[in-house]
Amino acid sequence: MLPATSKLCAAISYRHLRNMTGLRRQAAVAISQELSRLASHGPGPSSWIHQVRRRSSLLSSRLEENPFSEVQMSYIKQGEEALQKSLRILEDQNDWKTETVAGNGDKVLSKVLPDVGKVFRLEVVVDQPLDRVYGELVDNMEQMGDWNPNVKEVRILEKIGKDTVITHEQAAATPGNIVGPRDFVSVRCSRRRGSTCVLAGMSTTHGAMPEQEGFIRAENGPTCMVLRPLPGCPSQTRLTWLLSIDLKGWLPKSIINQVLSQTQVDFAKHLRQRLARPQ
């Protein structure tokens, strides 16, 4: 019943560098060259999480000049905050409990955090290269409602630079309308470091989308998706989805937990079906 928190990723492109001038361009080139040497090969998540967090902070500190307004900068900072919080959660491997294990190996784990509440973690392997998965989740984000029955609509409200967007998502009704109509306004940011792509987000507000009649405005975040090529098999992608959400309204915890974990399992199934279609 939830919108898949497709969280966005893009490397620093040639066009972007070409449009930069002066110190900003020099800084970006230097960082880009440095980042191109980074590729995490360790067996656990700590190494690649550390690299993404460290390089993300480095990029933010060195590119001090920016063309964005104060409001836009606040969105960028919210996205960065969601990314850092999400990675801290994923970095801690302790106390995760198994919620669901599908026959194909897809797994949903969960844990309770004092300052966040219950979070869910999907671990799957998709038989498609990272760029193909990225293209579907990012470039075709607004088409998600066409293939994911849990999502009614995803609409981009505003783009801020290459790495940050504000979106409005409407969740599809659950069978029997157990969970009524929900919608979300989210800020999403992306970071790509070497072979790792992180798509992070959290709830925000935006003047173009006040609360809608007939929908309960739910809240999500910190949340993220991490995409990495399967070691030794670049034609496959390991996808980790951290989901943290408050559906609002009155709902028993047992129903919330069932809906959220099933949403993640369903997402993996529908994503595979979408990726199997000819482009």
Secondary structure, DSSP 8 states (H G I E B T S, - for coil): -------------HHHHHH--HHHHHHHHHHHHHHHT-----SSSHHHHHHHHHHHHHHHHH-------HHHHHHHHHHHHHHHHHHHHHH--TT-EEEEE-TTS-EEEEEEETTTEEEEEEEEEESS-HHHHHIIIIITGGGHHHH-TTEEEEEEEEEETTTEEEEEEEE---GGGSS--EEEEEEEEEEEETTEEEEEEEE---TT----TT-EE-EE-SEEEEEEEETTEEEEEEEEEEEEEE--SS--HHHHHHHHHHHHHHHHHHHHHHHHS--
